[in-house]
Amino acid sequence: DSATAVVVRPSGAKSDSSVGQGVVGIWATSVNVECYARANTATSPDVAVDALLQDVATRLFQNSSLGGLVGGLDLTTVDYDFDVDGENTACVTLTYQIQHATAAGSLSPP
């Protein structure tokens, strides 16, 4: 029922084993940010999704450390899908690579 939606989906993580055992774990996690927008009588799906894409990207670039939780947030790919649901809905998926640390032997932050 909503004209726009944003869905965040982690898609996988790889650890950096070069840091050794018993120390802080360093991770590279891939996250997909899906931006959905539905057309209306005044706006086509591509224009609607572009406005949402700009809003999402602007907010993420304003705080690329996600409040100090990550060491890096790099945009790696942008994928487009038009007419996702057969009802004039477009989706742009932003894939980010996030570098972050965990406590030794844990998935919790240090």
Legacy VTK file of the C-alpha trace (Angstrom):
# vtk DataFile Version 3.0
C-alpha trace
ASCII
DATASET POLYDATA
POINTS 110 float
0.000 0.000 0.000
3.017 2.297 0.358
4.415 4.339 -2.537
8.015 3.696 -1.434
9.932 1.168 0.635
13.514 0.448 1.618
14.640 -3.084 2.498
18.093 -3.868 3.931
19.384 -7.427 3.477
22.813 -8.682 4.545
24.013 -11.047 1.832
27.197 -12.478 3.329
30.367 -11.800 5.284
33.986 -12.872 5.006
36.505 -12.678 7.806
40.072 -11.505 7.386
41.999 -14.477 8.743
45.341 -12.691 8.391
44.834 -10.958 11.751
45.477 -14.217 13.638
43.595 -16.090 16.316
42.534 -14.641 19.663
42.441 -11.056 18.416
39.725 -8.760 17.153
37.988 -10.164 14.083
37.927 -8.035 10.946
35.006 -8.602 8.570
33.883 -7.543 5.103
30.110 -7.795 4.966
28.042 -7.316 1.826
24.680 -5.607 2.336
21.956 -4.966 -0.248
19.788 -1.880 0.179
16.686 -2.283 -1.995
14.828 0.931 -2.864
11.279 0.382 -4.173
9.047 3.096 -5.628
5.661 2.853 -7.307
4.601 5.148 -10.141
1.577 7.401 -9.808
-0.389 9.530 -12.242
2.177 12.348 -12.050
5.428 10.341 -11.754
6.884 7.463 -13.753
8.540 4.556 -11.883
12.073 5.568 -12.918
11.627 9.124 -11.631
9.994 7.927 -8.404
12.733 5.398 -7.636
15.475 7.895 -8.523
14.190 10.329 -5.888
14.171 7.572 -3.254
17.634 6.394 -4.338
19.021 9.913 -3.898
17.497 10.203 -0.410
18.916 6.836 0.722
22.390 7.444 -0.726
22.564 10.947 0.748
21.703 9.687 4.232
24.250 6.861 4.084
27.034 9.113 2.769
26.334 11.621 5.576
27.252 8.966 8.142
29.455 6.414 6.366
30.732 5.004 9.686
27.127 4.182 10.715
27.563 5.965 14.006
31.120 4.719 14.507
30.161 1.042 14.196
32.000 0.389 10.941
35.359 1.332 9.495
34.159 1.707 5.935
31.032 1.746 3.823
31.769 1.371 0.115
29.141 1.330 -2.620
30.153 -1.488 -4.993
27.198 -1.986 -7.363
23.888 -0.454 -8.380
21.273 -2.702 -10.042
17.973 -1.637 -11.591
14.754 -3.605 -12.027
11.732 -1.934 -13.585
8.147 -3.149 -13.266
9.097 -5.452 -10.388
5.545 -6.481 -9.542
3.688 -5.808 -12.782
2.207 -2.668 -11.212
4.659 0.040 -12.278
7.057 -0.487 -9.384
10.778 0.021 -9.873
13.598 -1.224 -7.643
17.174 -0.008 -7.370
19.474 -2.239 -5.316
22.588 -0.648 -3.830
25.224 -3.156 -2.736
27.601 -1.926 -0.055
30.746 -3.563 1.258
31.092 -2.809 4.973
34.316 -3.257 6.948
33.806 -3.825 10.658
35.372 -5.505 13.679
34.138 -8.022 16.215
35.497 -9.102 19.584
37.931 -12.010 19.565
36.090 -15.304 19.038
32.736 -13.539 18.771
30.333 -11.852 16.377
29.677 -9.065 18.886
31.277 -5.634 18.496
34.556 -5.209 20.383
LINES 1 111
110 0 1 2 3 4 5 6 7 8 9 10 11 12 13 14 15 16 17 18 19 20 21 22 23 24 25 26 27 28 29 30 31 32 33 34 35 36 37 38 39 40 41 42 43 44 45 46 47 48 49 50 51 52 53 54 55 56 57 58 59 60 61 62 63 64 65 66 67 68 69 70 71 72 73 74 75 76 77 78 79 80 81 82 83 84 85 86 87 88 89 90 91 92 93 94 95 96 97 98 99 100 101 102 103 104 105 106 107 108 109
